[in-house]
Each structure stands twice: as C-alpha cells, then as structure tokens.
C-alpha cells in the first residue's frame, strides 16, 4: 500500500467568495467575508497520471479499492487524471 499523503482541512475566508444570496431576488452589494472549507494535500512527485495507461494496467483489487472509497465518501468526480503514478523500475512496473 502506498504511503499516506499528509492532508489538512482548512477554512479560508475572502471577500471575493460568493454566496448564492440572489436566489430570492435579494442582491446585496456589500462585501461580506465568506468562509469556505477545503483541504490541502502535500505535493507528491509523479511520472504520469493513470490516464496515460488506462485502468487495465492496474491490479483489479486496487481499482476496486478506489471505487469503494469513492462510494463511501460520495466522490462523484473521480477520473484517471486524479490518480498519480510513479515508476517503480525500468521494466514497466509502477505503483
């Protein structure tokens, strides 16, 4: 199993963030500080992403593990560009 990437949950506030206040016809022109919740992850160097090779290049159990994780955390925007891959050797193995 690959090492865990350090991740932190943050709250960031800025006046350029928007709140959908115009739903009921009310549009405020005042600049309010609006906070948003986000996460930061440490950058991990990689050689390519999974879209360069397709899911058939990866063990079925690993692909299933990612799918189960996405279901459990309600992630609906997974695509192969989010899966970063590092070469393990010159033979073509990667992890």
C-alpha positions in Angstrom: 0.0 0.0 0.0 1.4 3.4 -0.9 2.3 5.9 1.8 -0.4 8.3 3.1 -0.2 11.8 1.8 -0.4 14.4 4.5 -3.7 16.3 4.2 -5.1 19.2 6.3 -8.6 20.6 6.5 -8.7 24.4 6.3 -11.2 27.2 6.4 -10.4 30.1 4.2 -12.2 33.5 4.1 -12.1 36.1 1.4 -14.5 38.8 0.2 -14.3 37.5 -3.4 -16.0 34.2 -2.4 -19.7 34.3 -3.4 -22.8 33.2 -1.5 -25.9 32.5 -3.5 -27.9 35.4 -2.0 -29.7 36.4 -5.1 -32.0 33.3 -5.1 -34.9 35.2 -3.6 -34.3 38.3 -5.7 -32.2 40.0 -3.0 -28.9 41.2 -4.2 -26.6 42.7 -1.6 -23.8 45.0 -2.8 -21.9 44.8 0.5 -18.7 42.8 0.5 -19.1 40.2 3.2 -16.3 37.9 4.3 -17.4 34.4 3.3 -15.7 31.3 4.6 -15.2 28.0 2.7 -14.0 24.7 3.8 -11.2 23.0 1.7 -8.4 20.5 2.0 -4.7 20.9 1.2 -2.6 17.9 0.3 1.2 17.7 0.1 2.5 17.7 -3.5 3.9 14.3 -4.4 6.2 14.0 -7.4 4.9 11.6 -10.1 5.9 10.3 -13.5 2.4 10.4 -15.1 -1.2 10.0 -14.3 -3.4 6.9 -14.8 -5.0 8.4 -18.0 -1.7 7.7 -19.7 -2.1 4.0 -19.3 -5.8 3.2 -18.6 -7.2 1.3 -15.7 -6.4 -2.1 -17.3 -2.8 -1.5 -16.4 -3.6 -1.6 -12.7 -4.4 -4.5 -10.4 -8.2 -5.1 -10.3 -8.2 -5.1 -6.5 -6.6 -1.6 -6.4 -9.2 -0.2 -8.9 -12.0 -1.7 -6.8 -10.5 -0.2 -3.6 -10.5 3.3 -5.2 -14.1 2.7 -6.4 -15.3 1.6 -2.9 -13.6 4.6 -1.3 -15.4 6.9 -3.8 -18.7 5.4 -2.9 -18.0 5.7 0.8 -17.0 9.4 0.6 -19.6 10.3 -2.1 -16.9 11.3 -4.5 -18.7 11.8 -7.9 -16.0 13.4 -9.9 -13.2 10.7 -10.0 -11.3 10.4 -13.2 -8.0 8.9 -14.2 -6.2 12.3 -14.1 -6.6 12.3 -10.4 -4.5 9.1 -10.0 -0.8 9.9 -9.9 1.6 7.2 -10.8 5.3 6.7 -10.1 7.5 4.3 -12.0 9.0 1.5 -9.7 11.5 0.2 -12.2 12.6 0.2 -15.8 10.7 -3.0 -16.6 7.4 -1.1 -16.7 6.1 -1.7 -13.2 4.6 1.2 -11.4 2.8 2.0 -8.2 
